[in-house]
Amino acid sequence: MTRTEYPWLLPSAMADPQEPDPRGETSTGRRRRTVRDWIVDTCAFVLAALFGLIAAEASDQYNTSEMVVLADQLLGAAACCALWVRRRWPVGLALVLTVATVLTPVAGGAMLVAVFSLAVHRTFRPVALVGLVALVGSVVQPLVRPDPTVNYWVSMIAGVVLLLLAIGWGMLVRARRQLVVALRERALRAETEAELRAEQAQRLAREAIAREMHDVLAHRLTLLSVHAGALEFRPDAPPAEVARAAGVIRDSAHDALQDLREIIGVLRAPGEGDQGDRPQPTLATLDALVAESREAGMKVTLDNRIADTTAVPAIVGRTVYRIAQEGLTNARKHAPGAEVTVAVGGGPGDGVTVAVDNPAPVDDVGSVPGSGQGLIGLTERASLAGGSLEHGATGDGGFHVRAWLPWAA
């Protein structure tokens, strides 16, 4: 998350509004002043004091009584000191100083600073209310405490202009601060959304890798399990059959290691998984998949009604291959000895249909590990290819998997 490098150079309201620092707040929930706030408050106090000294000097020169001059000086000093609490009570302080300025011009500088601070830290409604009272005070003040050397209208217009400048400047500062805060919030939202998109992309990549591992490795490992089980239950098999089974186990293990190496390569170098040397399976390699299952002892019937398999789009052919592969793997695990039928048909404009059916198992099958993630992955594959997939048990205890994939005319 973006943080300000030098928060002490910003006002306390903008230092870090998204991540409040417990050390930067008092027990009442107010933010403590930053270094910049202390500098600004000190400058405001000094300017108000200078304005008060000039007004007090002018009051002393116009033959004003000593008691009035003393009262002006005390009220002016109190008004300047009150500016240190203008951040806590901006509305009340601005109203009090507005009334005090009508009685003593020495508090005029403090009143302008208080009105400016009010316009910076509060919304338009209290600013308009206090500004209206201050405007009335600017009209009345030259009548209550007139300056013998300055015309009434000049004094009144000067007071109104200074007041409007203070209010306008404060509202401009507030608008700029709100713009900066809005831009900061927008940047924070953009960073958060970018992180969410990155996490989603990583999740999708992991799901794709998990589907690929399940589709490929599950098929290879079930072949290994079948041939290893045959060697275990038939130790007296002819040497030629034992050698053939061992060769199939060796080839399946080699293919499984090769597939695993490719998947690990994808994990190490994301985005380069499609640049491997091994070709991706297509509909043309479906015969080899069926032959491999038959060598493992399965009874598989392939009914492929598509004459030109090379004309099928690559993504459709690959999805058909994975559906058939997962169907054969599940049949080998859950219905050993049953005859499996793989049917593929369709054409341009009609789409491609693939169905894998197997009847109930010949013998009782014990508990077979499986989470159903393979069928979920096949459904996602079909959806990504623009098609649909359905699966479920049949009335005679078998199982069927059917999918339709688009094939543009």
N, C-alpha and C positions, 0 to 999 in steps of 0.2 A: 504494500500500500504506500502511496506517495506521502512523504512527510516533508515539512518545511525544513530547509537546512539551517536557517537562522531564525527561529521563532521569536527571539527577543527583539527582532527588528520590526515585528508586526504588532498591530493592536491586539490586546488580550482577546477580543471577540473573534479574531481571525487567526490567532496563532496556530491552533489545531482544533477546530470545532468538531472534527470527526473522532478524535482520540483524546478526550480530556485527560489531563495529567492530575492525579490525585494531589500532588504537591502544589498544583497551580490553582487550587480552589480553597477558599476559607471554609469554616464550619457552617456558614450560612449558604453555601452553594455558589458564592460569587467567585469569579476568576480574579486572581491577583494581578496587579499591574505588571506588564512587561517593562523592560528597560526603555523601550520607546514610549510607553505610557507615562513613565516617570519624567522623561525629558519633555514631553508635550505638556504635561500638567505643570511642570516647573515654568516653562515658557509662558503658559497661559496665566499663571499667578503673577509672574513678573510684568507681563503686559498690562494686566488689570491694575497692578499696583502703580505702574507708571501713569496710566490714565487717571487713576485716583489722585496721585500726587499733583498732576497738572491741574485737575479740577479743584483740588484743595487749595493750591496756590492762587488760582484765580478767585476763589471764594474769599480768601484772606485779603486780597488786594481791593476788593469792592466794598470796603468798610463794613463788612459783616461782623456781627457781634462775636466776641471770643467764644461764648458758649455754643453758638451755632457752628463755628469753625471746628471746635473740639468735637461736637457731635458728628459733624461730617467726617472728620478724620477717624473717629471710632467706628462709625458705621461702614466707612470705606474699608478699613482694615478687616472688620468682621466679614464683609462681603468677599474680599479677596481670599481670606482664610477658608470661607465656606466653599470655595471652588474645589477644594480637595475631596469633597464628598459629592461632587456633581455626578459621578458615575453611579452612585448608589441611589440618590433621590433626584434625578434630573428634572422631573416635572415640578415637584414641590419647591426645589431650590430656584428654578427659573421664575416661578410665580412670586416668591418672596422677594427676590432681587428686583423684579419688575416693579413691585410696589415700593421697595426701598429707593429705587432710582428716582421715582416721582418726588420723594422728600429730600433726597440728597444726590446731586449729580456725581459725587465722588464714587458711587457704586455703579456708575454707568458702564465702565469697562468690564466689571465682573458680570453685570447683567448680559452684555453681549456675548461673553464667553459661555455663560450658562445657557443662553438661547441656542447658540451654535452647538453645544454638546447635546442639548435636547433634540435638535434636528438630526443629529448623527445617530443617536441611540434609540429613538422612539419613532412610532409610526406617524402618519400625517395628522391623524385626529388630535392627539394631545399637542402636537406642534402648532396646528391651526388655532387651537383654543388659547394657548399661551401667547402665540403671536398676535392674536387679536387684542388680548389684554395689554401686551407690550406696545402695540400701536396706539391704543388709547392713552397709555402712559406717556408715549412720546409726544402726543398732542397736549397733554395736561402739564407735563413737567416744565416747559418754558413759562407757563402761567404761574405755577407755584413757586419756582425758583428761577426767575428770569435773569438773563445775563445782560447787564446794562450796555455792553459794547456790541451786542449782536441783536439784529432784528428778530422779532418773534418768529416770523415765517421762515427765515433762514435757519434758525435754531430747530424749529419743528421739522422742516424738510430734511435737514442733516440727520436728525435722530431717526426719522423714518427710513431714510436711505441706508444708514448703517445697520439698522435692525433687519431690513429686507436682505441686505448683503449677507449678514450673519446666518439668517435662516436659509437662504438659497445655497450658500456655500456648504452648510451642514447637510442639507438634503442631497446635494451633489456627492458629498463624501459618502453618505449612507448608500446611495444608489451604486456607486462604484464598489463599495464593499460587498453589497449583495450580488453584484455581477461576478466578483472574484469568487465568492463562496459558491455561487451556482456553477461556475466553470470548474471549481475544484470538485464539487459533487459529481458533475458530469464525468470528469476524468476518473474519479473513483469508481463510478458505475462502469465506465468503459474497461477499466482494469479488471473489475470483478467479472464482467461478461466475457472478457478474453480468457480469464482463468477457467471459467465454466466451460467455454468452448474447447479449450485445450484438454480439460478433464474429460469432456464428452468424446473428443476425438480419441483420446487414449483408451477410454472404455470401449468404444466401437472397435478400435484396433485389437484390444485384448479379446473381445468377443469373436472377432473374425479369426484370430489365431487359435482360439479355443475350438471353434467349429472345425477349422482345418485339422487340428490335432486329433479331434474326435473322429472326423470322417476318415482320415488316412490311417492313423495309428490303430484305431479300433479294428479296422479291417485286417491290417497286417497281424496284429496280435491274436485275433481270433483264428486266423490261419495257422499261426504257430501253435496255439492251444489245441486245435484239431489234430494236427500231425503229431504233436508230442503225445497227445492222448492215445492216438493209434499205436504209437511205438510202445507206450506203457502197457496197454491192454493186449497187445499182440507181440510179446517178446520173441515168439517162435516164428515170426513172419519170414518169408524167404529173403535172402540177402539182397536181391534186386529191389524188392519192395521197400526194405529198410533203407537202402541207399537212396531210392527215389524220395522217400519221405524226409530223409536227412538233407537231401539237396533242396527240397522245397522249404524246409525250415531255414536252411542257410540263406537261400535267396530272399525269403520273407524278412528275415532278420536284417539282411543287408539293405533291403528297400526301406524297412522301418527306420534304420539308422540314417539313411539318406534323407528321408522325409523329415526326421527330427532335426538333422543338421540344417536343412533349409528353413525350418521354422525358427530355430535358434538364430540363424542369420537374419531373419526378419526382425527378431527382437533386438539384435545388436545394431542393425542398420535399418531403422524404420523407413518405409517408402521404397525400399529396394527389393521387396520380396518378389516382384514380378520379373526380376532380371536374372533369375537362376538359369542354369544350363539345362535342367530337365524340363521337357515339354509338359504343359498342362493337359490333363485328361480331357477328351472330347467324346462326342458320340461315336466316333470311329473306333475308339479304344474300348467300347463296351463289350465287344466280342472277347477281347483279352481278359477283361474282368470276369466274365462268365466262365471262360476256360480255366482261369485260376481257381475259381470256386469249385469247378468240377474236379480239378486235380486234388482238391482237399476232401473229396468224397461227397460233395453235395449233389443233389439231383436238381438241376436247373434247366428250365425250358425258356429259351429266348425267342420272342416273337417281335422282330424288328421289321415294321412295315415301311420304313423310310429307306428308299433305294439309294439316294445320294446323301450319305451322311455328312459329306464335306460341305454341303450347301447350308447346313444348319448353323445359325449364328454361334460364335464361340461360347458366349456366356450361357446360352440355352443348352448347348451340348455338354458343357462342363457341369451345369446344374443337373441335367438328366443323369449323367454319370454318377454324381455324388448321391442322388436319390437312390439309384439302383444299388450303389455300394453300401449305403446305410441299410437298405432293405435286406440285402443278402447277409450283412453282418448280424442284424437282429434275428433273421431266420436261423442262422447258424447257431446263435446263442440260445434262443428260446424255443426253437422247433427243430432240433437235430434229427436228421433222417427223413424229414418231410420234403416233398417235392415243391420247389419254388418256381413260380412263373413270373417272368419279366416281360412285359408287353410295352412296346414303344410304337407310336403312330402319329400321324398328322401330316401337315404340309403348310406351305406358305399361305398366309391369310387365315388359316384355321388354327394355327398353333400346334404345339407338340404336347402329347399326352404320354405319360409314363405311369405304369402300374406295376407294383410288386405285391404278389399274393402268395400266401402259404397256408395250407390247411393246419389242423391241429397237430401237435407233435405225436409221433408214433408211440413213443414211450413217455413215462412220467419224467418230467424235468424238475430238478430241484430248484432251490433258490438261486437265481442268476443275478449277479450284481449289475445294476444299471439305474440311472437316474432319469432317463427320458430326455436328456439334453440333446441327444442326437436328433430326435424328431423335432424338437424345438428349433434346433439349428437348421434343419431342412425347411421348416416353415419360413424361417427368416430368409433363407436362400431363395426360395420360390418368390417371396414377396419382393426381394431386391431385384429379381429378374422380371418383375411385372406380372407374375402368375399367382397361383394359389395351390395349396396342398391340403389334403385331408387324410386322416389315418384313423384306424380303430379296429376293434375286434369284430369278426364275423360271427354269424349265428352258430356255425359248426365248431367254434373254438379256434379258428384260424385268425389271421391278421392281414390287413390290406393297407397299402400305401398308394395313393393316387395323387397325381399332380398334373396341372395344366400350365404350360408356359407359352408366352406369345411368340409368334413367328411372323414377322411382317411380310406382306405380299410383295 
